[in-house]
Amino acid sequence: MKLKDERYWNPYFAGVALGLLVLVAFMLTSKGIGASGSFARLTAWVTHWVAPDFVGQHGSFKWYFWRGAHPLNYWLIFVSIGTALGGLVSGVFAGRNKTEVQRGPRASVGLRLVLAFGGGALVGIGSRLARGCTSGQGIVGGGLMSVGSWIFLMSVFAGGFALALVVRRQWR
């Protein structure tokens, strides 16, 4: 793997572009951007489809159907769809699209998938407990100089470094 790959954007340019995107989102909607809200709404919709009685009794799900509202009628749903499509289009144009499981030489494909899905589940649960995902807490809350968001960011980095000490042998 090359250290500098011309198929990727310059990270400083991408960071400034993301900051400007958040600024535009605030100017147009008076809200920041984040992904956990759209996933929570999607989860509420699927759960309502499978077990409507459960949704009616569970406060955090019931809120998405307040006064007959449809949970997917929310602007961040479209931001999430656009993000996924934009990533796909970017990958196609840069020639990076391929199906593979990236792993270290000591990790099996199964272990890598278990770690990836387990980590994703923990992040999803944590984003609901923290009332926001890393993008909402870090980019939006950090940009607003929210003390809670900065504590969250430092905790994420500390936890990531600590866990890296445990699982790094899988990548050597």
Backbone as CSV, one residue per row, in Angstrom:
resi,resn,N_x,N_y,N_z,CA_x,CA_y,CA_z,C_x,C_y,C_z
1,MET,0.838,-1.179,0.000,0.000,0.000,0.000,0.885,1.246,0.000
2,LYS,0.620,2.153,-0.891,1.392,3.383,-0.975,0.960,4.348,0.126
3,LEU,1.906,5.143,0.620,1.564,6.132,1.627,0.759,7.269,1.037
4,LYS,1.044,7.633,-0.181,0.307,8.717,-0.820,-0.396,8.148,-2.040
5,ASP,-1.688,8.108,-1.988,-2.485,7.558,-3.080,-3.235,8.707,-3.748
6,GLU,-2.951,8.962,-4.984,-3.535,10.093,-5.705,-5.032,9.941,-5.942
7,ARG,-5.569,8.738,-5.687,-7.001,8.547,-5.916,-7.842,9.106,-4.778
8,TYR,-7.230,9.541,-3.685,-7.961,10.081,-2.546,-7.787,11.589,-2.479
9,TRP,-8.762,12.263,-1.893,-8.664,13.698,-1.703,-7.603,14.015,-0.665
10,ASN,-7.065,15.186,-0.763,-6.180,15.706,0.259,-6.986,15.833,1.553
11,PRO,-6.528,15.272,2.677,-7.323,15.296,3.904,-7.583,16.703,4.438
12,TYR,-6.677,17.631,4.209,-6.884,19.001,4.670,-7.983,19.670,3.849
13,PHE,-7.960,19.448,2.555,-9.015,19.981,1.692,-10.363,19.376,2.077
14,ALA,-10.388,18.053,2.305,-11.640,17.380,2.668,-12.163,17.904,4.008
15,GLY,-11.274,18.157,4.970,-11.693,18.688,6.264,-12.311,20.069,6.147
16,VAL,-11.683,20.934,5.348,-12.239,22.271,5.134,-13.583,22.171,4.412
17,ALA,-13.681,21.294,3.418,-14.945,21.105,2.696,-16.043,20.610,3.639
18,LEU,-15.709,19.688,4.527,-16.694,19.185,5.480,-17.134,20.293,6.437
19,GLY,-16.197,21.095,6.893,-16.544,22.225,7.757,-17.470,23.207,7.059
20,LEU,-17.202,23.478,5.785,-18.082,24.373,5.024,-19.460,23.742,4.809
21,LEU,-19.500,22.429,4.622,-20.785,21.741,4.483,-21.620,21.874,5.751
22,VAL,-20.978,21.742,6.910,-21.693,21.913,8.179,-22.201,23.343,8.303
23,LEU,-21.385,24.306,7.910,-21.805,25.710,7.944,-23.025,25.940,7.057
24,VAL,-23.004,25.398,5.851,-24.148,25.534,4.936,-25.385,24.846,5.522
25,ALA,-25.204,23.671,6.135,-26.338,22.976,6.755,-26.955,23.836,7.847
26,PHE,-26.132,24.490,8.662,-26.662,25.376,9.697,-27.379,26.572,9.088
27,MET,-26.824,27.117,8.027,-27.444,28.281,7.403,-28.797,27.932,6.776
28,LEU,-28.904,26.753,6.167,-30.139,26.382,5.482,-31.184,25.739,6.388
29,THR,-30.751,25.000,7.400,-31.705,24.228,8.203,-31.686,24.569,9.685
30,SER,-30.749,25.367,10.124,-30.545,25.680,11.542,-30.203,24.434,12.350
31,LYS,-29.686,23.396,11.682,-29.293,22.152,12.342,-27.986,21.675,11.746
32,GLY,-27.301,20.828,12.506,-26.069,20.229,12.027,-26.363,18.953,11.252
33,ILE,-25.293,18.249,10.906,-25.451,16.987,10.193,-24.955,15.851,11.077
34,GLY,-25.503,14.687,10.878,-25.100,13.503,11.621,-25.825,12.305,11.027
35,ALA,-25.344,11.113,11.328,-25.920,9.915,10.724,-26.826,9.136,11.653
36,SER,-26.636,9.237,12.962,-27.384,8.359,13.863,-28.879,8.639,13.835
37,GLY,-29.283,9.880,13.593,-30.712,10.198,13.545,-31.427,9.457,12.433
38,SER,-30.790,9.366,11.267,-31.441,8.661,10.158,-31.480,7.159,10.416
39,PHE,-30.435,6.601,11.031,-30.445,5.169,11.340,-31.450,4.842,12.437
40,ALA,-31.619,5.747,13.405,-32.621,5.526,14.446,-34.020,5.534,13.841
41,ARG,-34.267,6.437,12.919,-35.574,6.487,12.263,-35.811,5.254,11.399
42,LEU,-34.791,4.806,10.709,-34.914,3.593,9.899,-35.194,2.382,10.792
43,THR,-34.523,2.302,11.928,-34.762,1.218,12.878,-36.189,1.266,13.410
44,ALA,-36.683,2.458,13.735,-38.061,2.594,14.219,-39.055,2.154,13.147
45,TRP,-38.799,2.514,11.910,-39.704,2.153,10.808,-39.744,0.643,10.602
46,VAL,-38.554,0.012,10.574,-38.495,-1.448,10.381,-39.128,-2.159,11.577
47,THR,-38.845,-1.672,12.781,-39.430,-2.285,13.976,-40.945,-2.152,13.962
48,HIS,-41.452,-1.007,13.546,-42.903,-0.806,13.453,-43.523,-1.744,12.430
49,TRP,-42.797,-1.998,11.383,-43.265,-2.900,10.335,-43.365,-4.335,10.873
50,VAL,-42.400,-4.739,11.698,-42.340,-6.104,12.235,-43.185,-6.248,13.503
51,ALA,-43.091,-5.285,14.428,-43.775,-5.386,15.725,-44.393,-4.045,16.105
52,PRO,-45.531,-3.680,15.500,-46.121,-2.361,15.759,-46.533,-2.140,17.218
53,ASP,-46.936,-3.192,17.918,-47.315,-3.029,19.319,-46.116,-2.632,20.180
54,PHE,-44.959,-3.190,19.890,-43.751,-2.853,20.631,-43.413,-1.378,20.451
55,VAL,-43.519,-0.889,19.218,-43.201,0.513,18.934,-44.169,1.433,19.663
56,GLY,-45.431,1.042,19.719,-46.428,1.860,20.404,-46.186,1.973,21.897
57,GLN,-45.496,1.004,22.490,-45.239,1.008,23.924,-43.857,1.560,24.278
58,HIS,-42.966,1.619,23.321,-41.587,2.035,23.592,-41.443,3.524,23.284
59,GLY,-41.106,4.299,24.297,-41.078,5.756,24.164,-40.154,6.293,23.090
60,SER,-38.956,5.722,22.967,-38.022,6.283,22.000,-38.432,5.975,20.560
61,PHE,-39.171,4.889,20.343,-39.675,4.597,19.001,-40.984,5.333,18.721
62,LYS,-41.825,5.412,19.732,-43.146,6.025,19.561,-43.028,7.474,19.090
63,TRP,-41.992,8.168,19.523,-41.809,9.569,19.179,-41.734,9.780,17.660
64,TYR,-41.150,8.834,16.923,-40.991,8.991,15.474,-42.322,8.911,14.728
65,PHE,-43.354,8.394,15.378,-44.674,8.268,14.743,-45.680,9.255,15.327
66,TRP,-45.195,10.279,15.991,-46.042,11.251,16.667,-46.973,11.937,15.681
67,ARG,-48.250,11.959,16.007,-49.302,12.586,15.180,-49.330,12.043,13.762
68,GLY,-49.087,10.758,13.605,-49.185,10.110,12.305,-48.028,10.367,11.360
69,ALA,-46.946,10.929,11.874,-45.787,11.222,11.021,-45.130,9.929,10.544
70,HIS,-44.536,9.980,9.384,-43.768,8.847,8.877,-42.308,9.079,9.269
71,PRO,-41.660,8.091,9.909,-40.297,8.315,10.415,-39.265,8.588,9.328
72,LEU,-39.531,8.174,8.092,-38.543,8.401,7.035,-38.730,9.747,6.341
73,ASN,-39.722,10.519,6.774,-39.948,11.854,6.222,-39.080,12.841,7.014
74,TYR,-37.779,12.775,6.761,-36.805,13.554,7.517,-35.617,13.826,6.611
75,TRP,-35.117,15.026,6.630,-34.101,15.424,5.670,-32.794,14.659,5.814
76,LEU,-32.427,14.217,7.034,-31.169,13.489,7.185,-31.220,12.090,6.564
77,ILE,-32.426,11.555,6.343,-32.543,10.287,5.615,-31.955,10.481,4.214
78,PHE,-32.297,11.596,3.593,-31.808,11.866,2.241,-30.315,12.205,2.239
79,VAL,-29.826,12.831,3.298,-28.392,13.079,3.420,-27.640,11.747,3.503
80,SER,-28.179,10.799,4.285,-27.531,9.486,4.416,-27.540,8.725,3.095
81,ILE,-28.651,8.774,2.388,-28.728,8.117,1.074,-27.730,8.770,0.114
82,GLY,-27.678,10.094,0.116,-26.730,10.802,-0.744,-25.286,10.507,-0.394
83,THR,-25.002,10.343,0.901,-23.647,10.001,1.333,-23.240,8.632,0.800
84,ALA,-24.146,7.664,0.915,-23.851,6.311,0.420,-23.668,6.320,-1.095
85,LEU,-24.562,6.997,-1.798,-24.442,7.059,-3.263,-23.196,7.831,-3.690
86,GLY,-22.890,8.908,-2.979,-21.687,9.678,-3.295,-20.419,8.867,-3.094
87,GLY,-20.380,8.071,-2.019,-19.234,7.193,-1.792,-19.099,6.151,-2.883
88,LEU,-20.238,5.603,-3.318,-20.216,4.610,-4.388,-19.725,5.229,-5.694
89,VAL,-20.253,6.381,-6.048,-19.846,7.049,-7.292,-18.361,7.428,-7.230
90,SER,-17.918,7.947,-6.079,-16.511,8.299,-5.918,-15.615,7.077,-6.092
91,GLY,-16.018,5.957,-5.492,-15.238,4.730,-5.618,-15.177,4.213,-7.039
92,VAL,-16.285,4.326,-7.761,-16.313,3.874,-9.154,-15.389,4.740,-10.001
93,PHE,-15.497,6.066,-9.856,-14.667,6.952,-10.668,-13.177,6.832,-10.353
94,ALA,-12.842,6.515,-9.100,-11.437,6.394,-8.708,-10.911,4.974,-8.899
95,GLY,-11.765,4.051,-9.321,-11.332,2.679,-9.544,-11.029,1.917,-8.259
96,ARG,-11.714,2.277,-7.153,-11.444,1.629,-5.870,-12.499,0.593,-5.488
97,ASN,-13.534,0.398,-6.273,-14.609,-0.529,-5.899,-14.206,-1.970,-6.157
98,LYS,-14.182,-2.747,-5.085,-13.971,-4.178,-5.194,-14.463,-4.809,-3.896
99,THR,-14.815,-6.068,-3.976,-15.298,-6.776,-2.799,-14.123,-7.488,-2.147
100,GLU,-13.843,-7.129,-0.908,-12.751,-7.754,-0.179,-12.965,-7.535,1.316
101,VAL,-12.302,-8.331,2.110,-12.288,-8.158,3.558,-10.846,-7.845,3.935
102,GLN,-10.603,-6.608,4.322,-9.244,-6.226,4.699,-8.982,-6.715,6.116
103,ARG,-7.852,-7.395,6.281,-7.524,-7.979,7.578,-6.025,-8.150,7.672
104,GLY,-5.578,-8.359,8.874,-4.165,-8.637,9.113,-3.859,-10.094,8.823
105,PRO,-2.591,-10.442,8.752,-2.220,-11.816,8.412,-2.617,-12.838,9.475
106,ARG,-2.820,-12.412,10.716,-3.186,-13.344,11.785,-4.690,-13.460,11.983
107,ALA,-5.450,-12.589,11.376,-6.901,-12.581,11.569,-7.580,-13.330,10.426
108,SER,-8.489,-14.211,10.772,-9.278,-14.894,9.738,-10.360,-13.946,9.242
109,VAL,-10.943,-14.280,8.116,-12.041,-13.472,7.579,-13.195,-13.451,8.576
110,GLY,-13.489,-14.607,9.163,-14.578,-14.676,10.139,-14.341,-13.786,11.342
111,LEU,-13.114,-13.819,11.882,-12.791,-12.975,13.029,-12.910,-11.508,12.654
112,ARG,-12.408,-11.150,11.489,-12.474,-9.751,11.051,-13.919,-9.284,10.936
113,LEU,-14.790,-10.129,10.385,-16.193,-9.754,10.247,-16.880,-9.652,11.606
114,VAL,-16.570,-10.585,12.517,-17.144,-10.516,13.863,-16.702,-9.234,14.567
115,LEU,-15.414,-8.897,14.469,-14.920,-7.667,15.088,-15.550,-6.429,14.455
116,ALA,-15.696,-6.428,13.139,-16.277,-5.268,12.455,-17.744,-5.080,12.828
117,PHE,-18.525,-6.158,12.761,-19.950,-6.029,13.089,-20.160,-5.782,14.579
118,GLY,-19.341,-6.419,15.423,-19.435,-6.173,16.861,-19.098,-4.734,17.204
119,GLY,-18.030,-4.221,16.603,-17.667,-2.824,16.818,-18.727,-1.871,16.306
120,GLY,-19.303,-2.187,15.157,-20.374,-1.353,14.614,-21.594,-1.335,15.516
121,ALA,-21.939,-2.492,16.079,-23.078,-2.566,17.005,-22.805,-1.742,18.260
122,LEU,-21.584,-1.840,18.785,-21.239,-1.049,19.973,-21.291,0.450,19.682
123,VAL,-20.817,0.850,18.524,-20.867,2.268,18.159,-22.323,2.718,18.001
124,GLY,-23.161,1.873,17.406,-24.574,2.218,17.264,-25.260,2.383,18.605
125,ILE,-25.003,1.468,19.523,-25.584,1.569,20.865,-25.049,2.810,21.578
126,GLY,-23.747,3.020,21.453,-23.145,4.192,22.083,-23.680,5.500,21.520
127,SER,-23.956,5.530,20.230,-24.471,6.776,19.637,-25.865,7.094,20.154
128,ARG,-26.658,6.073,20.439,-27.984,6.317,21.011,-27.856,6.775,22.461
129,LEU,-26.938,6.167,23.210,-26.746,6.571,24.601,-26.182,7.990,24.695
130,ALA,-25.301,8.354,23.754,-24.674,9.678,23.770,-25.548,10.730,23.090
131,ARG,-26.673,10.305,22.553,-27.594,11.182,21.833,-26.926,11.820,20.618
132,GLY,-26.115,11.032,19.930,-25.492,11.499,18.706,-24.328,10.617,18.315
133,CYS,-24.075,10.552,17.026,-22.979,9.731,16.516,-21.683,10.534,16.540
134,THR,-20.624,9.908,16.126,-19.331,10.597,16.135,-19.334,11.805,15.222
135,SER,-20.031,11.728,14.091,-20.061,12.893,13.202,-20.865,14.022,13.829
136,GLY,-21.996,13.708,14.425,-22.799,14.752,15.060,-22.105,15.323,16.284
137,GLN,-21.570,14.441,17.123,-20.892,14.905,18.336,-19.587,15.624,18.003
138,GLY,-18.787,15.000,17.140,-17.466,15.544,16.866,-17.469,16.751,15.951
139,ILE,-18.084,16.595,14.809,-18.025,17.673,13.815,-18.937,18.830,14.194
140,VAL,-20.181,18.519,14.530,-21.130,19.584,14.836,-20.925,20.101,16.258
141,GLY,-20.961,19.180,17.243,-20.793,19.606,18.634,-19.421,20.205,18.891
142,GLY,-18.381,19.588,18.309,-17.037,20.145,18.462,-16.919,21.522,17.825
143,GLY,-17.534,21.672,16.645,-17.517,22.976,15.980,-18.263,24.051,16.761
144,LEU,-19.268,23.637,17.521,-20.020,24.570,18.365,-19.361,24.776,19.728
145,MET,-18.193,24.116,19.916,-17.419,24.202,21.154,-18.200,23.682,22.361
146,SER,-18.999,22.639,22.132,-19.740,21.996,23.205,-18.774,21.183,24.074
147,VAL,-18.762,21.459,25.376,-17.843,20.768,26.281,-18.115,19.265,26.258
148,GLY,-19.391,18.869,26.256,-19.749,17.454,26.215,-19.223,16.767,24.969
149,SER,-19.281,17.453,23.843,-18.779,16.875,22.600,-17.268,16.720,22.626
150,TRP,-16.569,17.679,23.203,-15.114,17.565,23.298,-14.715,16.445,24.248
151,ILE,-15.463,16.280,25.341,-15.205,15.146,26.240,-15.462,13.843,25.504
152,PHE,-16.535,13.793,24.729,-16.850,12.607,23.931,-15.707,12.295,22.964
153,LEU,-15.216,13.299,22.247,-14.132,13.082,21.280,-12.873,12.562,21.953
154,MET,-12.507,13.147,23.067,-11.312,12.684,23.779,-11.512,11.245,24.261
155,SER,-12.715,10.913,24.695,-13.006,9.547,25.138,-12.928,8.558,23.984
156,VAL,-13.421,8.964,22.814,-13.349,8.097,21.632,-11.894,7.826,21.275
157,PHE,-11.068,8.857,21.244,-9.659,8.665,20.911,-8.950,7.821,21.961
158,ALA,-9.213,8.079,23.238,-8.573,7.293,24.305,-9.006,5.831,24.223
159,GLY,-10.292,5.601,24.014,-10.787,4.225,23.882,-10.216,3.533,22.664
160,GLY,-10.096,4.260,21.560,-9.520,3.688,20.342,-8.063,3.301,20.515
161,PHE,-7.286,4.168,21.152,-5.882,3.841,21.403,-5.757,2.651,22.344
162,ALA,-6.586,2.614,23.395,-6.525,1.509,24.361,-6.902,0.189,23.687
163,LEU,-7.951,0.202,22.877,-8.364,-1.024,22.200,-7.348,-1.441,21.147
164,ALA,-6.699,-0.478,20.522,-5.676,-0.807,19.519,-4.542,-1.612,20.141
165,LEU,-4.224,-1.329,21.384,-3.177,-2.097,22.066,-3.583,-3.562,22.210
166,VAL,-4.886,-3.815,22.333,-5.379,-5.173,22.521,-5.463,-5.931,21.196
167,VAL,-5.944,-5.266,20.139,-6.202,-5.976,18.882,-5.133,-5.773,17.812
168,ARG,-4.097,-5.000,18.103,-3.105,-4.710,17.061,-2.358,-5.927,16.553
169,ARG,-2.235,-6.961,17.390,-1.518,-8.157,16.939,-2.247,-8.859,15.807
170,GLN,-3.545,-8.590,15.642,-4.301,-9.173,14.542,-3.872,-8.580,13.198
171,TRP,-3.231,-7.422,13.233,-2.868,-6.719,11.992,-1.386,-6.831,11.667
172,ARG,-0.627,-7.549,12.458,0.814,-7.678,12.183,1.121,-8.968,11.492
